[in-house]
Amino acid sequence: MTKIYQIVNFVDRSAYLTFDVCSWRCIYCVRNVSRWCSSLKEDQQNKLKNINPEYLTVEKAVSILKENSVHTAYLGGGEQTEDDEIKTLMKELKYNGINSWLITNGEMLDDELLSSLME
């Protein structure tokens, strides 16, 4: 199971995957405002405030992206390199023709993950 709990699809066929894991506590982090997409209206965010998110499997996340014809996935919203399934997710995205971009602090990058980004 990943720590992905939210996927936001954009009209340009890209998507933002939000991860619910990070060891840093940056004072400027958008997650300090809300764990949910900042483009949601305030009343929608208030309704979601007390909901505990469900995490997605790698297969479900990739399926959602494919169903929405996503060609680029931005992985962020936390520190996705702390997710135990990040390498599997990156491989599955690549296998399915979905470009991926890591939005990371870089602290936990290793050679295997870096090489998957460079291929």
N, C-alpha and C positions, 0 to 999 in steps of 0.2 A: 504494500500500500504506500502510495506517495503521500506527501503533505500538501498536495494541490487541493485547494478547496473552492477555487473560483477561476473561471475562464471568461474573459471578456473578449467578444469578437468585434472586430472593426470592419467597416465597409470596404476597406482596401484588401480584404482577405488575410489580414494579420490578426493575431490574438495575443492577449496578455494572460499568462498563467500565474496565479498568485499562490505562493507557498507559505505555509503556516509554520515556519521554523526559522529562527535566527538567534544567534548567541549575542549579537551586538544589541545595544539599546540606544541607538542614535537619537538625540533629542529632535532632530529635524525629519525623522522618518515619517512618511505619509501614514504608516500604520498607527502612529500615535493619535491621529485624527479619527480614523476608522479602519477596520480590517477589510471593509468592503470597497468596491470600486468608487473612487471619488467623483465619478461622473453621475452617480445615482443621486436623485433628488433627496433632500434632507429627510422628508417623511419616509421614503423608502429605506434609507439608511437606519432611521430610528426603528423601523419594524424589524430590521435584521439584527439590531444591536444585541439582542439577547438570545440569538440563535447560535447554537454550536454547529459549526460547519461539518459536513461529511467530506472525508478525504476520498480522492479518486484513485483507482488503480491506474497503472501505466496504460493498460489496454483501453480503459474507459476514456482517459484523457485524449489519447490518440484518436479514438473513435469519434469523439465530439469534434475534434479539429477536422477530421476527414469529412464528417457529415456537413460541416460548414465551409468546405472547400478552402480551408486555411492553408496558405503557402509559407507563412513566416510566423513562428511562435517566439514571443519574448518571455523569457523565464525570469521572474522576479518577485517582487512583493514580499520579500523575506530574503533569507540567504539559502537559495536552492541547492548550493553545493553541500549543505548539511543534510539534505534529504538522502536517505539510504538508496533510493531508487533513481537518482539523477542520471547515473551512467546508463542504466537500462532505458530510461526515458529518452536520452539523447540518441541512443542507437536506434530506437523505434521511430523516432521522428525522422531521422536520416533515412532509414529503410523505407519509410512511407513518403519520401520526397518533400518533407516539411523542413524548411530552414529553421534553425534555432539560434537565438541570441541569448547569452547569459548576462544578466544584469547582476553583477556579483561584486562583493568586496575583495574577492580573490584569495581570501585567507585559506581556504580549504582546497584550492585547485591542486591537482596532482598531475603527473605526467600522462596518465591514461585519459583523464578528462580533457587536458589541453590538446592531446593529439587528436581526439575526436572532434574538437573544434577546428583544427587546422586542416582536416581532410576535405 
